[in-house]
Amino acid sequence: MKVNIIGGGMSGLTLGCYLQMYGFETEIFEKNAVPGGLCASWKRGEYTFDGSIRWILGSGKGNAFYKLWSELIDMDELDFITHETCLEIELNNNRNKYGEKVFKLYTNIDRLKAYLLDIAPEDEKQIRKFIFLLRVLQRYELPPMICEISQLQSIRQKSKMISYLPLGHSFLRWGRATNFEFARKLKNPFLKEAIELLYDGEEVNLLVVAMPLAAYDTKSAGYPVGGSARFADRFRKRYESLGGVIHCNSQVVRVNVDNGRAAAIELAEGRRVESDVTVSAADWHFTVFEALEGRFVDNKINKLANFKSFKLYPSVIMISLGVARSLKEYPHFFRFPLQNCFKSPDGTIYKRLEVHIFNYDPTLAPEGKCVVSMSFFTENGQFWIEKRENEREQYYILKEQFASNMIDELDRKLGGIKENLEVVDVATPATYLRYTGNWMGSAQGWFPKENLIAKSPVEIHLPGLKDFFYNSQWLIPGGGLPTILKASHDLAQKMRFVFYKEKFNKI
């Protein structure tokens, strides 16, 4: 069975690997010169700037996702780094009993527990409840029965779901809890403010931090040395070794539909490529409203397109710096308050600065030097997209001014940045849209609601269209590499199940 896959990002690559393993004949069509999509790195002089990976769920055997990664690549060949802290936050107002303004979110749960009880003994009850949640999350494979879809599970496997009842109880209890709600139960001012600032003042489901912490503790949420592009390239090599074919610089503009079935894809050059099945691993909005011209939609899809059921994950402005200093004395990831609030050209007001220092990956910069990135979330990515389209010169001026102001702030905080600055690179929402096609420059598809386990807003099928599937991080709110891997694994198994079922019925 021949399958055309639109998009050579991690969704397309992982799905392609699985389908090749299951005996399908696949070809991937990627618009860029290299596959990988959002999982990308790029060179600027002596420096390599990374646009994606900070940690990977399933980097170690203590997490169920390790099994899935290992189905596709040799995880033992990768070097992973697990940090002592996943984040350090300088508070705006409060200090702990030692006079410190910095809150440390340790990756070792026992160390985190001791730290929290030390700085906030009056909140022992709530602290122990949170630590208990982390331990419960560690006891179970998430998602359950990760190796097989329900149609392929044995009765014995399905019966094991009973053992997940305690986990279900925890999800019912914590599934809608946010960092703000948890903070309101705390008495210690320092800890209360720290929890409120976990997402720089945004209210987010507490499981977003709890689940990674549970994995960090088991050395299963590490950073792969070499970064995003090197990681993605392993899947490209694996796919090609399985007989898959990647066509780079091959932009798909349309899915040709004949008699209600996706019969072929049409490339920008005008060539038509036929297949038995078409899978889009490209942007959701592009797929539904451009490649398929909005012909296969229903009320649910229209509600999504008009943001009536989910909102977009914010886009990002990322300022990457090549600095002729090692910066080993600083934490790898931290946030601190700006001296003065800063209003971005797109209207977003920033009160704090998020900094990631890659002082732990020697492959990204020469010895004694370092890569630094500053990330700024914005819900007005369209401003940057339209500026680049309509006022190109002004677009470059604005992003350079924005970077200059933020570099000043970083230099004021750390010192010695501007005088050792060798390279500056600025990626805006227009950059994300240009290279990935993500709708409005969104960084990770749909933003998760208060209920982290809410049903996916996107289906793998489109109404009224045969021989077509959809697969990407848009399937699961919050996106990210683990969700991509799980979606690819499940879709490949479903396609294999359906294919062999049809083949059996024809005999």
N, C-alpha and C positions, 0 to 999 in steps of 0.2 A: 504494500500500500504506500503510495507516494504522498508525502505531506510537505507543503510549503509553509515555512515559519516566517512571519513578518517581524523583523527586529532581532538584532544580535546582541541585546543586552543580556544580563544574567538570567532573565526569564527565558529568552530564546535559547541560550546556550545550555542551561540545565535541562529544559524540556527536550531539546535536541539530543542530548546525551541519553536520557532515559528512553526516548523513542527508538534511537539506534540500537540500544541494548535489547529492546523488545522486538526487534526485527523489522521496524518500519524503515522506509527509505526517505530521508529528509534533506531539505535544502533550506538554509537560512539566508534571508535577504536583509542586509544591514546598510543603512544609508551613509554611515561614516566610514572612514578609512580603516578603522580598527573596531573590533567588537568590544563589548563590555558595558556600553550604556553609561548609566550613572556611576558604575563601579570603575572609575577612571582616575588616572594620574597623568601629569604632563610635565615636560621638562622646560625649565627656564634657566638657561645658562648651566651652572654647576648644580642647580637645585631641582629636585623633583617635588612638585606640589600634588597633594592628594585630595581628591574631591569627595571621598565617600567613607571608606572604612575607618572606624575608630575602635571597634571591637566586633567579634563575630560570635553569636550564640551557637554553641556546639563545637568550640575549638578544642575541647577536651572530652575524655570518655565519660565524664560525670554528667553529661547532658545527652538527651535523646537525639538531638539534631546531629551529634557526632556520627551517628549511624548513617544518616542520610548523606552527609558530606562525604563519608568514606565510601559510599556506593559509587561515587563519581570520580573522586581524586584520592590520592594517597596522603592522608592528613599527617602521617608521620614524617613526611618530607618537609613540612612547614615548620618554621620556628615561630612560636607564639609568645607574646609578652603579656603577663597579667600584672597590673599595677597594684601598689599598696592601697591607693585611693582611686576611686573612679571619678571623684570630683572634689574640689575644694572651693568653698564659697566664702568670700569676704562679705560680712553682713553690713547693712546700712547703719544700724543703730546700736545693737546690743553686743556686749562682750560676755564671755563665760567667766567662771569664777577665777580663772587664771589671768584675766585681763586680755584675752585673745579675741579678735574679731573674726577669725577664720574658722569655719566649720568644716570638718573632714569626714567625708563619707567613705569609710574604709571598706575594702572588698572582702576582708576576712570577717565573717559574721561574729565570731567570738570576740575579736578585737573591737568590732563596731559596738557590740553589746556592752562591753566593759567601758568603752569611751562614752557612750550615751548615758549609762548609769552614773558615771563619774561626774559628768557635767550637768546632769539633770536628775539627781536622785529622787526629787519630788514627783517625777513622771515615771517612776519605775513600773507601774501597772501598765501604762500604754506602751512603754518601751518593750516590755516582755511580750505583750500581745503582737507587736510588729515582728519581733524576732521569731516568735512562734510561727507566724505566717511564712517567714522565709524558710524555716525548717520544713514546714508542710510542703511548700513548693518543691523542695529538694527531693522529696520522697517519691515523686511521680514523674513519669514521662509526660512531657507536654509538647505537642498535643498527645492524648492517649492513643495507644495502638499505632504509633507513628509509622510503622513499616508497611501497613496495608490499609487500603480503603475498606469500607464496611462490606462491600459486595464480596471481597476476597477473604474476609476473616472467618475463621472456623468458629463453631459454637463455643469451644473452649476459650478462644480468644475473647469473644463477645461477653462471656460470663465473667471474665476478669474485670469488666467495667464496675462490678459491685465494689471492688477494692478502691475505686475512685470516689466513693461516697464522702469520705472526710474532706477530700479536695473540693468536691462540689459544695460542701458546707462552707468552706473557706471562701470560695468564689461568691457564694450568695452573701456572705458577710462583708467581704471586701470589694466585690465586683463593681460597686458604684461609689466606693469611698475615694475621696480626692485628698490631695495634700493639704488643702485648705481646711477640710473637715477634720482631718487628723490633727492639724495644728491647733484647732479650736479646743481640743481636749487636753492640750498640754498647759502646764503651769509655768514652766521655766521660760523666761522671755527670749533667751539666746536660742534655745532649741526650737521654740515656736517660730521665730523669725526664719531660722535656717530651713525648716520644713516648708514654709511659705515660699522661700526663694529657690526651692529645688529646680523649678523651671523658670527662674527669673521673674517671679511674680505672676505666672500663669497658673490657672487651676487645672490640674491634670489628674487623671486616675492614678491612684497610688500604686497600683500594680505595675505601672510603667517603670517604676524604679525597683519595685520588689522583685520582679521576675529576673532582671539582669543581676541584681545583688545575689540572688540564690545561685545563679550560674557562676558569677565571679568567685564565690567562695569555694567552688569545686574545680577551679581552674578551667572553666568551660566558657569563658567569655573573654578570650584573649585577642590581642592585635597581631595580625600576621605580618612579620617583618618583610618589608618590601612594598607594602601598601596595596592599594586597590587594583591597579593595572596588572601587577604581577600575579595577584590572586585570580583575577578574571582570566588571565592568559592560560592558566592551568586548565580551565574548563574549555577554552578554545582548542587547546592541544588534545584534551580528552575526546572532545566531540569529533575532531578530524581523525583521530586514531581509530574511532569506531566506524569510520567511513562516511561521516557527515560532510557536507559541502557548504562552505560559507562564501557568499557573494558580497564583498564589501563594496562601498561606493555604488550601491544598488538600491535606490530609494523607491519604495512601493508607493504608488499614488492612488491605487484603486484596487478593490476586490471585485472581479467580474462575476456576476451572478447569472447563471443560466437555469431557467426553469426552477427557480427557488433554491438552488444549491450554489455554494461557493465553488465555482469551477476553476478559477484561475486568478492570478494576480497580474496587475499591469504595472510595469516599471516606468520611471520618469522618462526613460529613453524611448518608450513606446512599445517595448517587447512584452508579450503576453506569455506567462509561464503557467501551464496547467498542472493540476494535481487532483488526487482523490479527496483530500481533506486540506483545508486551509486553517492555520492557527495564527492569530494575531498576538504577538508578544510585545506589541507597540503600545503607545499611549491610548488610553481608553477613549477619550474624546475624539482623537484623530480617527481611531478605528471605526467608531459608530457613526460619526457625523461627517467625516471626510472620505475615508476609504470606502465606506458603504453608503455615503450620501444621506444618512438619516432615514433610510428606507425601512429599517428593521428595529423599530422602537415601540415601546409601550408607555403607559402612564408612569410606571416606576422609573424608567430610563429618563423620561422628560423631567421628572421631579429631581433626579440626580443632577441633570444638566443645568437646572435652575437653582441648585443649592437648597432645595426644600427638604432634603432628608439628611444630607451630610455636607460639611463644608470642606474646602480644599485644605490640604496640609500647606502651611505657609511656604513661601519660597525663601531663598537665602541669598544674601550678599556675602561672599567670602573673599576676604582680603588675605592673600598669602605673601609671606615675606621670606626672603633669603637673607639671613643675618650672619655676619662673620663673628659669631660668638657661640659657644657650646650651650649656654643657658642651662647647664646641668643643675644649678642651684635652685631652679624653680620647679614647681609641680607641673606635670604634663598637661593638666586640664584644670582651669580655674576661672572664676568669674569675680569681678569686683565692680564697685560703683564708680561711675564717671564723676569727675570733679563737678561738671555741670551737665544738665540734660542736653542732649543733642537731637536736633530735628533733621531727619534724613530728607533728601530732595523729594522722596516719594511721600513725605508727610508722616512717616513713622517716627515716634519719639523714643529715643533710647536713653535709659538711665544707668545701664550697666553694660559691661564689656565681657564677652566670652572669648577666652584665649586657649588655643591648643598648641602646645610646644612639643614638637616631635624630637625631643632630645634623647629619645630612647631607640630611634631607628637610624643606624649609621648609613643605611643605603640611600637616604634621601638627600644628604648633604655631605660635602667633604669634611674630613676630620677637623674638629675645632669650630665647625660652623653648624648652623641649625635652621630648620624650617619652622616658621611660626604661622598659624592661621587664626584669623578672627572671624567669627560668624555672626551674622545679623539676620534674624528672621523678619520677614515682612509679608503682610497680607495684601500689599499693593504692588505685586510684581508686574502688573500690567503697565504701570507707569514706566518702568525701565524698558519693557518690551516695545512700547509705543515710541519712547524717546529714540531707541536705536533704529527703529523703522523709519521715523519721520524727521528726526533731528540728530543725525549721526554725530556731528561735531559737538553739539551740546551734550549728548550722551557721554562722550569720552571726557569732557570737561567736568561734568557732575560726578562721575565715578572716581575721577582722580582727586577731586576736592574732598569727597567723602573719605577716601583712603587716607589722604593727608591728615585730616582731622583725627581719625582714629589712630593713626601712627603716633601723632602727638600725644594722645591719651596714654597709649601703651608706653611710650618713652618716659612720660611723666611718672608712670607707675614703676617701671622696671629700671629705667636708666640705661644709657648706652645702646639704645636701639637705633636711633637715627644716625648716629655717627658710624655705626657698623652695618648699615643697611646697604645691601648690594642688589637685590631684586625685589620688585613689587608686582604683583599680579592681582587683578580684581575680576571676579566672576559675579555677574548679576543674574537676576531672573531671566533676562534676555539670553544670557549664556546658557542657562539650563534649558530653555526652550529651543535654542538653536541646535544644541548638540544631542539632546535627548528627546525632544518633541513633547516633553511633559506639559500638559495643559496649563497655561498661564504661568509656566515656570515652577509649578509645584515641585517640592523636593521629594515627597513620598506619597503621592496620591491623595487619598482621603484622610482627613484628620479623625482620630478615634473620638467617639463621644464619651460621655461620663461612664457609660457601661463599656468597658474594654472588650468584652466578649460579645458585643452586638453582632448580629448576622451581617455577613458581607453584603454591601449594597450592589455589587456587580456579580452577574452570573457568567458562567463559562459559555452559555448559549445565548443567542439573540433570537427573539420571537420571529418565527416564520422563515428562518434561514437554516438550511440543511448543510451538512458536511463542513461546519465551521465551529471553531472553539476559540475562546479568549483566555489568555493566561498572562498575568503580570501582577505587580504589587498593588495595582488598583483593586484587586479582588478582596484584599483584606485591609481595613482601616489601620493606618499607621505604617503600612508597607515594611520595607527592610528586607535584607538578604534571607533571613530564615523563612519569612512568609513566602518569598519567591521560590525557595527550594521546596517547601512543602506543597505549594500550589502546582509546581511542575511535576513533582513526584505523583501527586494524586491524579492529575489530569492524564499523565502517561498511563497510569494503571487503569483508569476509566476507559481510555481509548483502546488499550490492549484487551480489556474485558469485553467491550462492545465488538471489537473487530473479530475476536476469536468466537464470540457467541454467534455473530452473523455467519462466519465461515462454517461453523458447526451446523447451523440451521440449513445451509445450502447443500450439505452432503446428503 
